Amino acid sequence: MLITSLGHAGLEVEHRGTRLQIDPWLSPQGAFQGSWFQWPDNSHLIDRLAAPDAVAISHEHLDHIDPWWLAKLPNETPIFVPRYPLDVLRQKILASGQTNIHEIEPWQDVEVLPGVQLFFVSERSPMNHDSAMVLRTGDSVFVNANDARLCPLQLHEIRSKAGHINLLALQGAGASWYPMVYQYDAAQKRELSLRKRMAKFAYVLQATRAAEPDLVLPFAGPPAFLDADLFHLNSEMEEGIFPDHEQVAQWMHQQGFTNVPFLYPGDRLDLRTNKIVRDGHWSGFRYADRARHLAEYASRRRDQLAAVKASYPIPDYDLWPGFRSYFEELLTCSDYFNNRIGMKVGFEVTGPGGFQGSVDFRDAALGVYPDLEDIQYKYTFESRWLPSLLDRSVPWEDFLLSCRIKAWRDPDIYNDHLLGLLKFADANALAAVEAWEKSPRDEETIKVRSGCKIFEVARFCPHAGQDLLEVGEILPGDIIRCNGHHFEFDLVSGACINGNTDPLATQLVDTHPESDLQKETVCTGSR
């Protein structure tokens, strides 16, 4: 199996003369309203690449599904995708003109190339539409986790089904708008960014230990921000949520893992020998010279950026009636989500056609109002971006990833169900999440030590079912963090202290520092 980097999360797998492209993203207009661009620039590959024999796409984010590139492929090209409760991924592929789409159930084997088997493994909670891909030939197993946060148990299950893992590729950078768009002071924003970076690194380390691969490949980010309005976000590569591949590899080396290479776009890895052939295009390129490279890159993309912005014209009409109708309909989608949100959310839309309004999700005041009174969340953005949200041509999550927004919340607690309602905006998808969250959970418990206290807690995180035995981290103050999605729980009360997910079942069982506990049933760790 030969693997060529296409940049970002894009890979091309070659086996016996046939080729599978995975999550190819090559559009010169970037993604997410022209905010994200491939880093480093992979445009030199566009004219080199021949049409693949098949394509596999993991999820619906536009840095993984690129309609611009898919439109260039022959119409009969088979495209393999995981089946999700929502049809967004399929619709984005259809928008490219491609129709030969094969939706695959989780863990279902399918032959995507002669001699190459593929199955998808999705995150447990349907709140997160991300899936890993597992590719097998007669002598190689490649796990492409991309953005999916698989729990260690899932990685163990992959090993049981597929055998020894030769290569694990996974995201080392974040894919988020937090904390960059939030109204924190500079020092607090830096501290939160660094904390999120280190939590991501911790997950990479834990996933590596669970998968036990021959090689670990950090990829699937970071993006480059080339618009002058967003260029400052490139500082997140330094010590924030967007480390580059070399930084992830260096950190893993410091933890004792030397089998962590990284690839530039066009570099090729041979899994039979674990040898890398470098693309000569990158002679003299260094990530450390990013300031110069990014400035030159922004200059090359100036015309494309202007075209993207021109495709979102400034409105010349009042946006309030359409906003009110949109959210009045959204409020009827799920009583469960409305109750879990349980607050009033403000929207400040600036510029021509803009307004100040709010959506109240509380039962007693359910409705849409032309004010910002008594709000706990507020989103502020330009009016030019709203029409595409209201006509559903741009999903809310895509827009949030663009970072073309300012956010505020008080109290400063993440509300997962607010994001879920916005990004799905579909009764069936919301019902799938509700059913999963209400389903009986495994009652298995583990014991964890916090200082001299011993707590017995539910083994699986109530948010997305991550195994706390393997991704739990004990923090000062009797707190356990799930490094799957960074939710933190008070070990005394079980309450989630940085989100609105269900509490963690917990009880204090001992306060003796010398308790006779089996090592494998104790979560330990530090910030």
Secondary structure, DSSP 4 states (H G I P E B T S, - for coil): -EEEEEETTEEEEEETTEEEEES----TT-BTTTTBB-SS--GGGTTTPPPPSEEE---S-TTT--HHHHTTS-TT--EEEE--SS-HHHHHHHHTT---EEEE-TT--EEEETTEEEEEEE-SSTTS--EEEEEE-SS-EEEEEET----HHHHHHHHHHH-S-SEEEEE-S----TTTTB---HHHHHHHHHHHHHHHHHHHHHHHHHH--SEEEEES---B--STTTGGGGGHHHHSS---HHHHHHHHHHTT--------TT-EEETTTTEEE--GGGTT--GGGHHHHHHHHHHHTHHHHHHHHHTSPPP-S--HHHHHHHHHHHTTS-HHHHHHH-SEEEEEEESTT-EEEEEE-SGGG-EEESS-TT-SEEEEEEGGGHHHHHTTSS-HHHHHHTT--EEEESS--B-HHHHHHHHH--HHHHHHHHHHHHSPPP--EEEEEETTEEEEEESB-TTT--BHHHHEEEETTTEEEETTTTEEEETTT--BSSB-SPPPPEEEEE--TT----GGG------
